[in-house]
Amino acid sequence: MNSDLIDPSTVPLATPTPAPSGGAAPASGTDFLDSSPLDLHSTGEHEARYQFRVAKDLLVVSDGMDAGTILISLPVSPAIDPACTKLSQEYEYFSLSNFEISFEATSPFGTSSGGFQACWITDPANAYLPQETQAQKLQSLTKVIRQEGSVLIRPRNSANMVVKTQGRRYCLSGPDPRLSSYGNIVCVVRAPPSTGDLAAFSVTATGTMNFHRTAGTNGTTAANVRLPFPLFDPETAAIARGGFTIEGKLPVNKAPFDSAEATFCKPPTFELTTRNGRFINRTVIQPQTVALRLLDFDDEDSTFEFHFKSRLLPAATNITGLRVLSPGAELICKFHMPINTLDC
C-alpha cells in the first residue's frame, strides 16, 4: 500500500493560549471573548398616527351677549380628543398634520343676525382673554381681531379654518405652555344678534396627530392657568410659615384646583403694618411667587389661602394692616391633574 510520508520538520507548531486566571478558557466563538463596546442607537423611528374627528359643543350666539364674550377656546394639543390624550401618555412628542376646524351654520335659512370672530392664537402663553368686565371683554375682542388670520363668521356663512403647525411639542406639559401646545383656537362674540334672534354653529375638529418616541408618563400633567389678580381680604392677613397668609377670592369657573403654585406676570406690591410689642413697623414687599390652598367655594367665587414668603417679616409680629399699593397683572397658576381629564 502506497502512502505519502510527511516530514515532521515541516509541520508548524501551534502556539498555546494561556488560560485566564480563576478558571478554564471559554470556548472560542462565545461573546465572552468579544470586548468591543455595544453600539446603542436611540432613534425616533417608533411612531403612531391617529386620525381624529371630534364634534365640539354647539357654538351659540344669542341676544344679550356682550361683544367679546368667549364662545370657545380649543387647545391645539392632545387634549383636543380623548383618544389622543390617552395615546400621549405612551409617547414623548406629538405633531399635527391636516388639522382643520369647520364651522357649519345651523340657523334656519341663515337669516339670523349677529356674528362671531374666530382666530388661531399660536402662542399659548398669550391665549388668556379676560372676561371680568365689559371693558375687558372689548379688549379681548380687539386682541382676537388683531390676530393674524382672524375672520368674521356670520350665520349665513360656513367656514373651514386650516391650521398648519410646525415642529413637535412635548406630550407632557410643564411650566412653559409653549413647549407642549400649539396655542388655542378662540371664538368670541363680534356682534350679538337682535332681540329674540339666535345663531348656532356646529364645530368639528379633524386632523392627524402623530406621536413620536415611545415613552411612559405618570398619568398626570402640570397644567398652567392664567387668572386675574385676586380680591384680597386684608382682615385675614397673618404671619405664618416664613411669610404671611391672606385670604382671597378667584372666579370659581377659572380655578379648577385645590392647591397650586403661582407666579405673577407683574409682581404686586404690598405694604404691611406689623406690631411687635410697643413697636409698629411698616414693611413694603414685592413677592414673586405665592402658594394657594382652597378653603371654600360657592357658585361664583373660590376662596383661597394665599401664602407669600418673605424674609422681611419677623416671626414674632402680628399684622395689623395690609394695603395693595400696586396689583399684579395676573396669576399664572401651575397645578397637577390627571392627564385624561384635561378640559377642552
C-alpha positions in Angstrom: 0.0 0.0 0.0 1.4 3.4 -1.0 1.2 6.4 1.2 2.9 9.9 1.2 5.3 10.4 4.1 5.2 13.7 5.9 8.3 15.3 7.1 7.9 16.1 10.8 10.1 19.2 10.4 7.7 20.8 8.0 4.7 20.7 10.4 4.1 24.2 12.1 4.0 24.2 15.8 0.8 25.6 17.5 1.3 28.4 20.0 -0.5 27.6 23.2 -3.0 30.3 24.5 -2.8 30.8 28.3 -6.0 30.3 30.2 -7.3 33.2 32.2 -6.7 33.0 35.9 -9.5 31.7 38.0 -11.0 29.2 35.6 -10.7 27.4 32.2 -10.6 29.4 29.0 -14.0 29.9 27.4 -14.9 28.2 24.2 -14.0 30.0 21.0 -16.9 31.8 19.4 -18.7 32.9 22.5 -19.4 36.6 23.4 -17.1 36.3 26.4 -14.2 36.8 24.1 -15.7 40.0 22.5 -14.6 43.0 24.5 -15.7 45.6 21.9 -18.3 48.1 23.3 -22.0 47.8 22.5 -23.5 50.3 20.0 -26.8 51.5 21.3 -28.8 53.7 18.9 -31.6 55.8 20.3 -33.8 56.9 17.4 -37.3 58.4 16.9 -38.4 55.8 14.4 -41.2 54.4 16.6 -44.3 56.5 15.7 -48.0 56.2 15.9 -50.7 58.1 13.9 -54.2 58.7 14.9 -56.8 60.3 12.7 -59.3 62.2 14.9 -62.7 63.6 14.0 -64.4 65.1 17.0 -67.5 67.2 17.4 -67.3 70.0 20.0 -70.1 71.7 21.8 -72.6 73.7 19.7 -71.5 77.3 19.4 -74.4 79.5 20.1 -74.6 83.3 19.8 -77.7 84.7 21.4 -79.1 88.2 22.0 -78.0 89.7 25.3 -74.4 88.5 25.0 -71.7 91.1 25.3 -69.2 91.7 22.4 -66.0 89.9 23.3 -67.6 87.1 25.3 -65.7 83.8 24.8 -67.7 81.2 22.9 -65.0 78.5 22.6 -61.3 78.2 23.4 -60.0 75.0 21.9 -56.4 73.9 22.8 -54.3 72.7 19.9 -52.8 69.8 21.8 -53.7 66.1 22.6 -56.4 67.4 24.9 -58.5 68.1 21.8 -59.6 64.4 21.7 -59.8 61.8 24.4 -58.1 59.1 22.3 -55.2 61.5 21.6 -55.0 62.3 25.3 -54.7 58.6 26.1 -52.0 58.0 23.4 -50.0 60.9 24.6 -49.2 59.0 27.8 -47.2 56.5 25.8 -45.0 58.9 23.7 -42.7 61.8 24.3 -43.5 64.2 21.4 -46.5 64.9 19.2 -47.1 66.8 16.0 -50.2 67.7 13.9 -51.0 67.4 10.2 -54.1 68.0 8.1 -55.7 69.9 11.0 -58.9 71.7 10.3 -61.7 73.3 12.2 -65.1 73.6 10.5 -67.9 75.9 11.5 -71.2 74.9 9.9 -74.2 77.3 10.3 -77.3 75.5 11.7 -79.6 78.5 12.0 -82.8 78.1 10.0 -82.4 79.6 6.5 -79.3 81.5 7.6 -81.4 84.6 8.4 -80.2 85.2 11.9 -78.3 88.4 12.7 -75.0 88.8 14.6 -71.7 87.0 14.2 -68.5 85.9 15.9 -64.8 86.4 15.4 -62.5 83.3 15.1 -58.8 83.1 15.2 -55.8 80.9 16.0 -53.6 82.3 18.8 -50.4 80.5 18.1 -48.7 81.5 21.4 -50.4 79.5 24.3 -49.0 82.0 26.8 -51.0 84.7 25.0 -54.3 82.9 24.9 -55.7 84.4 28.1 -58.7 86.6 27.4 -60.0 88.5 30.5 -63.8 88.5 30.9 -64.5 90.1 34.3 -65.8 93.5 33.0 -67.3 94.8 29.8 -64.2 96.8 29.1 -62.0 93.7 29.4 -64.3 91.8 27.0 -63.9 94.6 24.5 -60.1 94.4 24.9 -60.3 90.7 24.3 -62.3 91.3 21.1 -59.7 93.8 19.9 -57.0 91.2 20.6 -58.8 88.5 18.7 -59.4 90.8 15.7 -55.8 91.8 15.7 -54.6 88.2 15.5 -53.3 87.3 12.0 -55.8 85.3 10.0 -58.7 86.3 12.2 -62.1 86.1 10.4 -65.7 87.2 11.0 -68.2 84.4 10.6 -71.9 85.2 10.2 -75.0 83.0 10.4 -75.3 82.8 6.6 -71.7 81.6 6.4 -69.9 78.3 6.9 -66.1 78.4 7.4 -63.3 75.9 7.4 -60.1 77.0 9.3 -56.9 75.3 8.2 -54.3 75.2 10.9 -50.7 74.5 9.8 -48.5 73.7 12.7 -44.7 73.4 12.6 -42.3 71.2 14.5 -43.0 69.0 17.5 -44.3 69.6 21.0 -43.9 67.6 24.2 -46.8 65.3 25.2 -46.2 66.0 28.9 -46.8 69.7 29.7 -44.5 71.6 32.0 -44.2 75.2 33.3 -43.9 76.7 29.9 -47.0 76.0 27.8 -45.1 76.9 24.6 -43.3 73.5 24.8 -46.5 71.4 24.9 -49.1 73.3 22.9 -49.6 75.0 19.5 -51.9 77.6 21.1 -55.7 77.9 21.0 -58.5 78.2 18.5 -60.6 81.1 20.0 -64.0 82.4 19.1 -65.6 85.4 20.7 -68.8 87.4 20.1 -68.3 90.1 17.4 -71.8 91.4 17.2 -74.7 90.0 19.3 -77.9 89.1 17.4 -81.0 91.2 17.5 -83.6 90.7 20.3 -85.1 87.3 20.1 -82.6 86.1 17.5 -80.2 83.2 17.7 -77.2 82.0 15.7 -75.9 78.4 16.1 -72.9 76.6 14.6 -71.7 73.1 14.8 -67.9 72.8 15.4 -65.9 69.8 14.2 -62.2 69.3 14.6 -60.4 66.9 12.2 -56.8 66.0 11.6 -54.0 63.5 12.1 -52.0 63.5 15.3 -48.5 62.0 15.1 -46.8 60.6 18.2 -43.0 60.2 18.3 -40.6 58.3 20.6 -42.2 55.7 22.8 -42.1 56.7 26.5 -44.2 56.4 29.6 -45.7 59.1 31.8 -47.1 59.0 35.3 -50.6 59.8 34.1 -50.5 63.4 35.4 -49.6 66.7 33.7 -48.6 70.1 35.1 -51.3 72.4 33.8 -51.0 76.2 33.6 -53.9 78.5 34.2 -53.8 82.3 33.9 -56.1 84.1 36.4 -56.9 87.7 37.2 -55.4 89.4 40.3 -57.2 88.0 43.4 -59.6 90.1 45.5 -57.8 90.0 48.9 -59.4 90.4 52.4 -56.9 92.5 54.5 -58.6 91.4 57.7 -57.4 87.8 57.2 -53.7 88.7 56.9 -51.5 86.8 59.4 -47.8 85.9 59.9 -47.2 82.2 59.0 -44.6 79.8 57.8 -41.7 82.2 57.0 -44.0 84.9 55.5 -47.7 85.9 55.7 -51.0 84.4 54.6 -54.1 86.2 53.4 -57.5 85.0 52.1 -58.5 86.0 48.5 -61.2 85.2 46.0 -60.9 83.9 42.4 -63.7 83.1 39.9 -64.9 79.6 40.7 -65.0 78.6 37.0 -61.4 79.6 36.4 -59.6 78.0 39.3 -60.1 74.2 38.8 -57.7 73.1 41.6 -57.4 72.6 45.3 -53.8 73.8 45.6 -51.3 75.3 43.3 -48.1 77.3 43.0 -48.3 80.6 41.1 -46.1 83.4 39.8 -47.2 87.0 38.9 -46.8 88.4 35.4 -46.1 91.7 37.2 -45.3 91.3 40.9 -47.7 93.1 43.2 -46.5 95.5 45.9 -47.9 95.2 49.5 -47.5 97.5 52.4 -47.8 95.6 55.7 -48.3 97.2 59.1 -46.9 94.9 61.8 -46.8 95.2 65.6 -44.2 93.7 67.9 -45.0 94.7 71.4 -45.0 98.5 71.6 -43.3 98.9 68.2 -45.2 99.4 64.9 -43.4 98.9 61.6 -44.4 99.3 58.0 -42.8 97.0 55.5 -43.1 97.1 51.7 -42.6 93.8 50.0 -42.9 92.6 46.4 -43.3 88.8 46.3 -42.6 86.9 43.1 -44.4 83.7 43.9 -47.3 82.5 46.0 -48.8 79.2 47.1 -52.6 78.7 47.0 -54.8 76.4 49.1 -58.6 76.1 48.6 -60.6 77.0 51.7 -64.2 77.3 50.4 -66.2 77.9 47.3 -69.7 78.8 46.1 -71.5 79.3 42.7 -69.4 82.4 41.9 -66.1 82.5 43.8 -63.5 80.2 45.2 -61.8 81.4 48.5 -58.1 80.5 48.7 -55.4 81.0 51.3 -52.5 82.8 49.7 -49.1 82.2 51.3 -46.4 84.7 50.5 -42.9 84.1 51.6 -40.8 87.0 52.9 -37.7 87.3 55.0 -38.5 90.9 55.9 -41.2 89.8 58.4 -40.0 88.7 61.9 -41.8 85.6 63.2 -42.9 87.3 66.4 -45.0 90.0 64.9 -48.7 90.5 64.2 -50.2 92.1 61.1 -52.5 95.0 61.9 -52.9 96.3 58.4 -52.3 95.5 54.7 -52.6 97.6 51.6 -52.1 96.7 48.0 -50.0 99.5 46.6 -49.9 98.1 43.1 -51.8 95.0 42.0 -50.2 92.3 39.8 -51.3 91.9 36.2 -52.4 88.3 36.7 -51.5 85.0 38.2 -50.0 82.0 36.3 -51.0 79.0 38.4 -49.3 75.6 38.0 -51.1 72.6 39.3 -51.2 68.8 38.6 -54.2 66.9 37.4 -54.9 63.6 35.7 -53.8 63.9 32.0 -57.0 62.2 30.7 -59.3 64.8 32.4 -58.0 67.9 30.7 -60.9 70.2 29.7 -61.1 71.0 26.0 
